[in-house]
Amino acid sequence: MTSPADPDQLQMVEALLDDWLAREIVENPTVADVARDVDGPRSWFVRLTGEQREVFTVRFHLGQRTLHYETYFLPAPEENQALVYEHLLRRNAKLYGASFQIGDEDALYLAGQIDNATITEPELDRILGSMYAWTEQYFMPALKLAFASKFATE
């Protein structure tokens, strides 16, 4: 188990995240906005614009041992729940560093975490790019299963 970061180490990682996100908002066309959580320490919200999913947010939270990241993927399925869960569980086998999870009110999330000692700008790029790619790739098929009657043609 990794030992907890001391305040100086956390401050260094926090500065790395701030600097990286300041560049992302300027250089990455999919990043629409970046905000810090004013109510809690060391949390960032990165709003992304996609094609399959028009807008979604990846939340980063820096803890003493890990950087947790997640995006709200889909509300609780209204239909075909078993098929939706099977679809996403099968996708988990192809993901690196994240997984689909059931959260509050049975909503679906895509989430992961890494050890603070492994946080680098290339790793942050990989995480954000992966979260974007997986949301774009898997959102619409899951949505069509979870709300099939809304997509049925008359």
C-alpha positions as CSV (number, residue, x, y, z in Angstrom):
1,M,0.0,0.0,0.0
2,T,1.3,3.4,-0.9
3,S,2.0,5.7,2.1
4,P,-0.1,8.9,2.3
5,A,1.3,12.0,0.6
6,D,2.4,14.8,2.9
7,P,1.1,18.3,2.4
8,D,4.1,19.4,0.2
9,Q,3.7,16.3,-2.1
10,L,0.0,17.0,-2.5
11,Q,0.7,20.6,-3.2
12,M,3.1,19.6,-6.0
13,V,0.6,17.2,-7.6
14,E,-2.1,19.8,-7.2
15,A,0.1,22.3,-9.1
16,L,0.8,19.8,-11.8
17,L,-2.9,19.2,-12.3
18,D,-3.6,23.0,-12.3
19,D,-0.9,23.6,-14.9
20,W,-1.9,20.7,-17.1
21,L,-5.6,21.7,-17.1
22,A,-4.7,25.3,-17.9
23,R,-3.0,24.1,-21.0
24,E,-5.8,21.6,-21.9
25,I,-8.4,24.4,-21.9
26,V,-6.3,26.3,-24.4
27,E,-4.9,23.4,-26.6
28,N,-7.5,20.6,-26.5
29,P,-10.6,21.4,-28.6
30,T,-12.7,18.8,-26.8
31,V,-12.2,20.6,-23.4
32,A,-15.0,23.2,-23.1
33,D,-14.4,24.2,-19.5
34,V,-12.3,23.5,-16.4
35,A,-13.4,24.3,-12.9
36,R,-12.2,23.7,-9.4
37,D,-14.5,22.6,-6.6
38,V,-14.9,25.5,-4.3
39,D,-16.6,23.4,-1.6
40,G,-14.1,20.6,-1.4
41,P,-10.3,20.3,-1.5
42,R,-8.4,19.2,-4.6
43,S,-11.3,18.5,-7.0
44,W,-11.5,19.5,-10.6
45,F,-14.3,19.3,-13.2
46,V,-13.4,19.0,-16.9
47,R,-16.3,19.6,-19.3
48,L,-15.8,17.8,-22.6
49,T,-17.7,18.2,-25.8
50,G,-18.3,15.0,-27.8
51,E,-20.2,13.8,-30.9
52,Q,-22.1,10.8,-29.5
53,R,-22.6,12.4,-26.1
54,E,-22.8,16.2,-26.6
55,V,-21.4,17.2,-23.3
56,F,-20.0,15.3,-20.3
57,T,-17.8,16.1,-17.3
58,V,-14.9,14.2,-15.9
59,R,-14.3,14.8,-12.2
60,F,-10.8,14.4,-10.8
61,H,-10.3,14.2,-7.0
62,L,-6.9,14.1,-5.5
63,G,-6.7,12.2,-2.3
64,Q,-3.8,11.4,0.0
65,R,-2.9,8.2,-1.9
66,T,-4.8,8.2,-5.3
67,L,-6.2,10.4,-8.0
68,H,-9.8,9.3,-8.6
69,Y,-11.6,10.2,-11.8
70,E,-15.1,9.6,-13.0
71,T,-17.8,10.6,-15.3
72,Y,-21.6,10.2,-15.0
73,F,-22.3,7.8,-17.9
74,L,-26.0,7.1,-17.9
75,P,-29.0,7.3,-15.7
76,A,-30.5,4.0,-14.3
77,P,-31.7,1.9,-17.2
78,E,-35.5,2.0,-17.6
79,E,-35.5,-1.1,-19.9
80,N,-33.2,-4.1,-20.6
81,Q,-31.3,-3.7,-17.4
82,A,-29.6,-7.0,-17.6
83,L,-28.6,-6.4,-21.2
84,V,-27.2,-2.9,-20.3
85,Y,-25.2,-4.3,-17.4
86,E,-23.9,-7.2,-19.5
87,H,-23.0,-4.9,-22.3
88,L,-20.9,-2.6,-20.0
89,L,-19.4,-5.4,-18.0
90,R,-18.1,-7.0,-21.2
91,R,-16.6,-3.6,-22.1
92,N,-14.8,-3.5,-18.8
93,A,-12.5,-6.3,-20.0
94,K,-11.2,-4.0,-22.7
95,L,-10.7,-0.9,-20.5
96,Y,-7.4,0.0,-18.9
97,G,-7.5,2.1,-15.8
98,A,-11.2,2.5,-15.5
99,S,-14.4,0.5,-15.3
100,F,-18.1,0.9,-15.6
101,Q,-19.8,1.0,-12.1
102,I,-23.2,1.3,-10.6
103,G,-23.5,4.4,-8.4
104,D,-26.2,6.3,-6.5
105,E,-29.8,5.7,-7.6
106,D,-28.5,2.9,-9.9
107,A,-26.9,5.5,-12.3
108,L,-23.9,4.2,-14.3
109,Y,-20.5,5.8,-14.0
110,L,-17.2,5.3,-15.8
111,A,-14.5,5.6,-13.1
112,G,-10.9,4.8,-12.1
113,Q,-8.0,5.8,-10.0
114,I,-4.2,5.8,-10.1
115,D,-1.6,6.0,-7.4
116,N,-0.4,9.6,-6.8
117,A,3.2,8.6,-7.5
118,T,2.3,7.7,-11.1
119,I,0.7,11.1,-11.9
120,T,2.4,12.7,-14.9
121,E,1.1,14.9,-17.7
122,P,1.3,12.0,-20.2
123,E,-0.7,9.8,-17.8
124,L,-3.3,12.6,-17.3
125,D,-3.5,12.9,-21.1
126,R,-4.1,9.1,-21.4
127,I,-6.8,9.2,-18.7
128,L,-8.7,12.1,-20.2
129,G,-8.4,10.8,-23.7
130,S,-9.5,7.3,-22.6
131,M,-12.5,8.7,-20.7
132,Y,-13.4,10.7,-23.8
133,A,-13.0,7.8,-26.2
134,W,-14.8,5.2,-24.1
135,T,-17.7,7.6,-23.4
136,E,-18.0,8.4,-27.1
137,Q,-17.7,4.7,-28.1
138,Y,-20.0,3.1,-25.5
139,F,-22.6,5.8,-24.7
140,M,-25.0,5.5,-27.6
141,P,-25.2,1.6,-27.7
142,A,-25.9,1.6,-23.9
143,L,-28.4,4.5,-24.2
144,K,-30.3,2.6,-26.9
145,L,-30.5,-0.5,-24.8
146,A,-31.4,1.3,-21.6
147,F,-34.2,3.4,-23.2
148,A,-35.1,1.2,-26.2
149,S,-38.8,2.3,-26.4
150,K,-37.7,5.9,-26.9
151,F,-35.6,4.9,-29.9
152,A,-38.2,2.7,-31.5
153,T,-39.5,3.7,-34.9
154,E,-43.2,4.0,-35.4
